[in-house]
Structures are given as structure tokens and as C-alpha cells.
Amino acid sequence: MGDQQVFRASTTAPVNIAVIKYWGKRDPKLNLPTNSSLSVTLAQSDLRTHTTASCSSSFSSPDSLILNGSPQDVSGARTQACFRELRQLRKQMEESDSKLPKLSQMPLRVVSENNFPTAAGLASSAAGFAALVRVIADLYQLSSTPTELSRIARQGSGSACRSLFGGYVAWEKGTEVDGSDSVAVEVAPVSHWPEMRALILVVSAEKKGVSSTSGMQATVATSTLFTERAERTVPKRMEEMKKAILDRDFDTFGKVTMRDSNSFHATCLDTDPPIFYMNDVSQAAVRMVEEINEAAGRVIAAYTFDAGPNAVIYYLAENEHAVVGLFKNVLGSKDGWAGSRGSAVKSNSEAKFNAKTAATLSEGVSRVILTAVGEGPISVDDHLIDADGNIIER
Amino acid sequence: MGDQQVFRASTTAPVNIAVIKYWGKRDPKLNLPTNSSLSVTLAQSDLRTHTTASCSSSFSSPDSLILNGSPQDVSGARTQACFRELRQLRKQMEESDSKLPKLSQMPLRVVSENNFPTAAGLASSAAGFAALVRVIADLYQLSSTPTELSRIARQGSGSACRSLFGGYVAWEKGTEVDGSDSVAVEVAPVSHWPEMRALILVVSAEKKGVSSTSGMQATVATSTLFTERAERTVPKRMEEMKKAILDRDFDTFGKVTMRDSNSFHATCLDTDPPIFYMNDVSQAAVRMVEEINEAAGRVIAAYTFDAGPNAVIYYLAENEHAVVGLFKNVLGSKDGWAGSRGSAVKSNSEAKFNAKTAATLSEGVSRVILTAVGEGPISVDDHLIDADGNIIER
């Protein structure tokens, strides 16, 4: 023990799906966005990254990271920025209290696992960097708040900053050149509006052609419509969305969610060359949600699409049968209904829908994920690295 | 004869496909647009409307119009506006010269035929209203210029005003409340740049869900990005496009054509509810054009999409093998290659292309049309109504 001691901490961190989209950086190095964004954090029982960070003077340099069993390159600027900033905070603590072990000088060994199929095309980098930053902060016993840590996680992956909170989370773009005020803040905790649910339709697709990082920079550089979105459309929607959440007003929440998703994809299409993330299956999901809302006579379901064809459909628990029941009727044979959430839903076979839309969905959706609004990162005792610093094989 | 005489005139009129898109009306009744637009008139040997107008005091009221063998409703405000304005111009002539027969007081009998499949989803209303206005002007022996007639045709169908000219045609939005300066003008005649060709990929699709008329009004009412397009993006592109045409600069012509098509569809997607005209097949056509241009190392092909999934691909005659040859390699089994233009093209089997893109195209394209820049309306002696006023059965 002593100098050879292995220090460990473990956490799980959630995925978040934005309802006001982040698209465009004003500073690519610091991941400073051109507009604020707002997301719902999703339950970790369904989608989460589990990460253990350890350090020991017995570890050989350099720092290492293993994700889903595969060693990752940590030399990239983004991961290095996270390691450097967290070490710096630890170093300050160590300098003010000489009794503290010098963890900041020890190599880091980090192991991370996702509980969802990476092939699903779900943005896992948000959960990944949120877990990485949270777990190293825990390992270093930093007193930083989630908002303070969000400034660091943002440099790993922009949207990761929002995964440091549960519930409803805003990432305020900030105005400072150094990004010090570009941080995530809680709009409302899960408990404020716990009835929010999400149905994810995973669309079978090739690997996406354009990564978000290069795609959003192309949009900023070439779209003539983008500035209008970033400077006027989104600021207005951020206020509408915050109010809708505080008022638990699903009608406004849903309308703004759908319009902002479409606005984001419109700027992608206005990029040169154009970026298409939505395909015929995505369009069918839009149509199905429109049919559900038309039948209900109000907005009870709201679609949103990230940088890929998958649909995320938000709804309230009370409307589960009308929303998810219809999708179960059409997609009941797909993977994903076996869990407790999915098996609780009765197929809604009375609802009317367009047969062509249903056929396109059925052909193109490979699996469904049923989830809900959920908590932020959770510290756990279930370590992926043993007390001797060895990776635990599972 | 005498009062029983049947007066006749016949014309053919072309289709035009915009390279700067018309989308949005500032006055729906007068069809006054929110932005100027610019189009290429296509050859009538491939796509045209053939119309005969006749009038006689022996005809019974009201006016009648038969299109492709089916009687049409002419009581709509748009057709009525065209009839009324043309009659008014004739009436002025009759009042200043009492020897002229009183054609303005006689019922009109109009017969019209398209030489292209209406099921193809090609905007036929432009050719249709251009032919209607041109042929009645001929019947009435009006001295009005094409630009003066374009003010009338515009009230029938906005884009029809551009089909009164051949070659390269601008529709200047105008600023007058009465629409008197919202007219079409020639940018350059066919002879200025006769090498322009167009390949149309007709995509098998359901009937389009949203008509242009209601679609564009929804965009004006709900898209937050639309104003930027109409007020700043398009005016700049109109100047770039006119210069490109005058300079015979295909690189700029192609780039601006593609960007403006994407900008238009972006505002459709930003509409609430979103309007999708492009589908997976359209996206594959985009990708194929991108591959062609990449292989060439410059822009030799330019796609554009109207309010539907069909692709129109402009190119210069000198690049026919590189552009059309590749499509023939992929789509050689489809209808449309038998004509003189199509059979002259050798399939380009050496060119590389993405197999998935090609499969999507092959699955979704039902026929091709090969055409070129062409002349404006042509007066013809081939009448669809005989000297006694009877419709000639064919």
C-alpha cells in the first residue's frame, strides 16, 4: 500500500436528448456553441455509461482508457483537456493541504462500459464524457459543482455538459471568449415533471456519412439561413421551452421540440454540400406522430431527430396507450418491447393510421427503446477495476 | 360565316424548371411572389402543352376548356382572371377600331393537350397557363409583348409567366401593390447558351401530399428561416445567376442552382408542420451528382428539385457522357432512353459510383426524360379544333 495504493471511484452517467438543438460552434477548440440548447436527461436504467477511474503511482504512464473492452486513444485534444483541467483542480487542493495524496501526479486508468448497443447510433459521447469528468472529479474528491464540471465536460464533447444533471437541463452558450460562462444549468429536476417518457425508434442505417463535428462546422461556414436560427430563432425558443417545462405545458413543449428539430435539419439541408440525417423512415415517424396528435386533437407526442435517422418521441405517461400503443401495433415484432416498460404497454390495434407510413416504419426500424426522464450521474460501488488496479473481466 | 364564323389560333408552350426557386406569395390573389426567380425553358420537342383557342358567336356560353380530353372547371378565379384581362385588351382594340369583329363578346372554346405523362408529376400548370394566355392573345391579335402577357399568365399560375420566353428567364418580383411590375423578362435567349441540357429523373411516388399553393403559404406563415431566404439570400443569388448565364459560367450556374434548391427545401422542412418533397431517391440523386462532380474535379452537373421528389439535372452537352452516361449505366432499363437524345448516349460503365446509391436510384426512378434548353411559345397551324368549332378527335 502507501505509494502503491490504488485509488478508485465509479459512476454511471446518462444520455440526454436535446429538445432545442446544439448545432454550430463559435470556438471549435473550446466547444463553445453558437446557440444555447436544452435537453431532457434519460433514465440510466435504459441508457447509461458506467465508468471507473483509478490512479496509482504503481501504474505505468501514460493515462489509459478502455471503452467496451477496447483501448481508446486518449491523446486527442478533447480527452487531454478534460484530464488536464481535472488534474489542475486536484493539484490546487493538494497544494493547499499537504496531507492529501498526490493523485494529480499519478497515471489514470479508466474503464468504461455502455449498457446500450453502440451500433444503435445513439450519441454515446455525451454520456461517456459526462461519466469521465464526473468520475475523475469523484476520484480526486473535488468539491466542484455539476455546473463547474460541465465547463470541463463541454471540452470533451459539447452535449456532454448537459449529462451532468438529471431532469431538464439548459446549456447556456455564454459570451466569454474563454468559455467560462458556457455551462450547463438545471432548468428543473426530474421530480418537477417526472411523467415525461421517451420512445426511441432505432432506424437501421449505414454509418452516418457526416459526423456532427464536421457537419456543424460546414453549416456555420456555408448555410445562409443558419445565422437567423442561431441568433433569433433559438433564443426565443429557449425562453418558450423553459417556461413550458416550468409550467408542465406539454403542448408547448411538444410544438417547440418538433419545430426546433425541423429547424436544425433545415440548416443541415441548407449546408453546402447538403447534409441529410433524416431519411424516408424518419419522415414516416414524423407522419405517424402527426397522425397521433391529429387523432388526439392536441399535441400528445413530439418527435426530435439528432444527427442521424433515429426518432426520439417524447410523451407523457398518461398518453402511453395512445402514443406507444400505436407504435407497438406497428412495430410489435421488433426488439426492445421485452423490458418492463415495453411489456406493460398494450398494443393499440383500434387506432387508425396510414398503411404506407406504417409499412415504411416497419421496414426501417430495427429496434425500439422505451425510457423516461431520469437522474444525473450516480456514484456507485460497482467498480470495473479491482483494488489492485486490474480490469475486472465480465 | 359572318357572325357564325369560328376564329381560331393554336400555340405550343414549354415547361420551365427554376434554378432560383419561386416559393412564397406576398399576395396570393394576384400571385405576387416574395422573391424573384429564374428558370431555364425546356425544349418543346420533349415537354410541351399544345393549345387551340377558338371563339364564335355560335358557341354557347360559358367559356370552356378541355385538357387531355377532360372538361376542366374554368370558373376558378385564376382562369377567370386570365380570360378577363385578355378580353379587356381585345375590347380596347375593338373600341378603337369598329371594323374589328367583336371577339371579346364571344364565348371561348379552348382545347389543350400535354405531350408528357401527367402522372410524371412535372409541373404542367406553367406550360398550361402560358399556352392559354399566349394562344388567346394570338386569337385576339393582341400586340402585347411576352413581358406584358407574363403579367396575365402569372395570375393563372405564378411560374407560368416564365414559360412565355425561351432560354433563360427571370421573373422579377416587382414592388407595386397591383403587381404591374411583377413580370417575366428574358435574361438570355437559347442562342446565347444553347449547350444547356437537362436530365429529368421521374421518381415513382404517391401523389404529393402538399400542393405548392398551400405549401408555400404555410412556409411564409410559419418558417422562421424563410424571411432570410426571401429578403437576402435570393436577391444575391439572382445577381450571381444572371452573371453566370451571361458569362456562360457553368461552375457558378451549377453551384447556385444546387444551393438554391437546397435552400428552398430547407424552408419547406422548417415549415410547421414540415413539408418533405425530397425522399431517399431524391437524396440518392444528390449523392450521384456529387460523385460525378467529384470524379470530374469540378461542377459539371447540377441537381434541382421542385415541389416533389423528381430530380432535374442540368449539364452541358460536352459533358453528356460523364453525366448522362453514368445514369444510363445505372438506369438503362428504365423508360425514356428510346428517343433520339437517349439512344445517342453511351452507357458509361467505367465510372465509379456508390452501389447503395445506385440501388436506391434504380429502385425509385420510374423513367428518365432527356431534354435541353428551348424556345418560348410557338404559333402553330396544327389546330385541335376544326373550322366549324368542333374538337378534333385524335
Interface residues (C-beta under 8 A of the other chain):
Chain A: E206 S223 T224 L225 T227 E228 R229 R232 T233 K255 M258 R259 N262 S263 H265 A266 T267 L269 D270 T271 D272 P273 P274 F276 N279 D280 Q283 V286 E290 K356
Chain B: E206 S223 T224 L225 T227 E228 R229 R232 T233 K255 M258 R259 N262 S263 H265 A266 T267 L269 D270 T271 D272 P273 P274 F276 N279 D280 Q283 V286 E290 K356
